């Protein structure tokens, strides 16, 4: 599904050129859950932003199903809205909206009518175990519940790819394991690809495989983890 070839990214910092990525190559298949691992400054967040069409100032090529990703802001925004979902460490829920309204928001942006927005949001919130909390705003939800709302929001429009940036970093071990199981179960069931940047060993070892970066380069081939 996703192929990235000779990805190079440089920043100018203090008058010097800093290489964030140095000729990175890889491929991610449909329905895989892949961890991007490495120490701070390794380039994993940069690669995540490139795959998520948030950063288009790079050298090399990224393709989705054999088609190069867009390089203009308008086209990238259109593709993100229809084909990508996002899960963040700090949840990024809209505080004045209920769980139902937060989850329905991507459908509103894509022109669905209010009835379908509500019905589909209710359905997926039930699937993540939050049927009793659909009218709660984020400040009335625990961290784990907020992250489940964020996962439901990321998946509601059936995206091809979900980008997750440190989704378990703010969670205790029990809650993190529940969230990981939920992401993996729903991703495999819906055929959605997850790419997860993480420092969390719990997350990395539960993904289908990991891509390991150090100083902007792949340090070894991807590793297949046991299910």
N, C-alpha and C positions, 0 to 999 in steps of 0.2 A: 504494500500500500504506500508506504513512505520511503523514499530513497533520498539520501543526502550525499552529495559527491563533492570532494575537495572544498569543504567549507572553511573559509578563512574570514576572520574578523579581527580588526585592529581598532584600538582606541588611541587618541592623543591625550596623554596625561603629563602635565608639567613640561610640555615641549618635547616629550619622548613618545615614541610609538610603542604601544603595549599590545602584544598578540594575545587575544582572548581565545582564539581557535586557530589551529595550524593544520590545515588540510585534512579535516575530519571526514571520514566516510562511514556509511552504515545504511542498514535497511531494517524496517520494522514492518511486520506482517499484519494483515487484518486481524483484529480481535486480540492481539497480544497486549500484555501488560508489562511494560519495560521500564526499568529504573535507570535513571541517569545518576551515576554515583561519582564522588570525588570530593577532595577537600575544598574549602573555600578558595575561590580564585582559579579553580580548575577549568572553568568554561562551561559547566553544566547549565547554569542559568542562562548564559548567552545562547547556547544551543537550544534550550527550551523556548526562549523567546523567538528564535528564528523559525523553529518548527511550528510555533503558535501564530506566526505571521504578525508578531508584534515588533519585530526588528527586520527591516528589509535592506539595511545598509551592510551588505556582506558580499564576499566573493564566493563563487561556487554555485551549485544548483540543488534545489529541493524539488522533488516531484511527488504529487499525490496521484496514485493510480496512473502513473506514466505521464501526467500533465504537469508542467512546471507551475510552481506557485506564483501568484501575482506579485508584481513589484511596485504597484501604485497603491497609495493609501485607500482610495475608494474601493478598488477591487479586493484588496486584502480585507477591509472591513466587511464587505459583502460575503466573502468566503467564511470569515470568522462567525458571522451571524447565523449562517445556514449549516455549516459543516463542522464547527469546532465548539467545544465546551471547555470551561475553565474551573478549576478548583484551587483555592488559595489557602495558605497557612492561616491567615487571619479571617477566613471565611468570606469577607467582602459582601456581606448581606446589607441590604438597604434598611437602615434602622427603623424608619417610619412605616415599613411595609410588614404585613403578616408573613408567616411562612408560606402560605398559599400564594400571596401576591409576589413574593420574591421568586418562587419557583415558576410562576406563570409569566414572569417578565420577558424571557426570551421569545415566548410565543407571541406576546404583544408586539415585540419588535419585528417579528416575521409576519404580522398581519392576520393572525388567527382571531376569530371572533371571541367575545367574552365567554360565551357558554363553553366553547371548546377549551379555552384557556383554563377555566375553572375545573372542568371535568378531568382534563389530562393532569393538571397539577394535583388534584385530589388523589388520582390513581397512583401517581408515582410517589407521593408522600406516604400513602399507605404501604407501598412496596418497601420503603426505607424505614417503616415502623413508626411513623409520626402522625398517624391518623387522628390522634387525640390532641395534636398541637397545631393544627392547620391555621388556627386564628391567632396564634401567639406571635408576638413580635420578637426579634432576636434577643432583646434584653431579658426576656422571660424564658430563654432556652439555655441549656448547658452547652459547653463547648462541643461535646460530641453530637448533640442534637443540631447545633448550628452547622456542623460540618456535614451532617446527613442532609440538611436542607440544601447546602451548597452542591452536594453530589446530585441530588434530585434536579436542581436547577441546571446543572451541567448536562444532564442526560435527557431532559424533557423533550427536546426537539430532535432526538435520535441522531446526534452528530456522528460523523465518521471517526473523529479523534477528540479525546479529552486530554487537555494539558493540566497537570497537577503539580503545583510548586510547594514542596514540603507540607503535604496535606495532614501529616500526623505529628508535626513538630510541637504543636501546642496541646497535645492530648496525653493523658496518662496511658499506661500500658494496656489496661483492659479496654478502654475506649478506642485506643489506636487499633487494636486487633479487630474490634468490631467494624471499624471504618474500613480497614484493609479488606476484610472478608466481604463487606458490602460492595466495595468498588470492584473487586475481582469477580464476584458472582454476577453482578449486573453487567459488567463489561463483557464477560464471556457469553452471557445469555443474550445480550442485545447485539453482539458482534462489534462492539465499540473498542477501538484501540485506545489504550491509556499510555501516556508517556509521563513519567513521574520523576521530577528532580528531588533527590532526598539525601540527607545525611543519616537517616534512620535505618539502622540495621534490620529492625522489625519489618519495615516496608520493603527494603531491597531483597531480603531473602524470601518474601512471599510473592514477589513478582515472577513472571514467567522467565525472565532473564534480566541481566544488568549490562549496561554500557558504562565502562569505567574510564574517566578522564583525569589526567594530571597535566597541568601547565598547557592546557589547550590541545592535548593530543590523546588519542586512545592508547592506553598503556598495555592493554591485553585484549584478546578477543572476547566477545560477549560470552557470558557464562550461563548455562541453562541450569536453573534451580529445580530441585525436586518439588513436585506439587504437594 
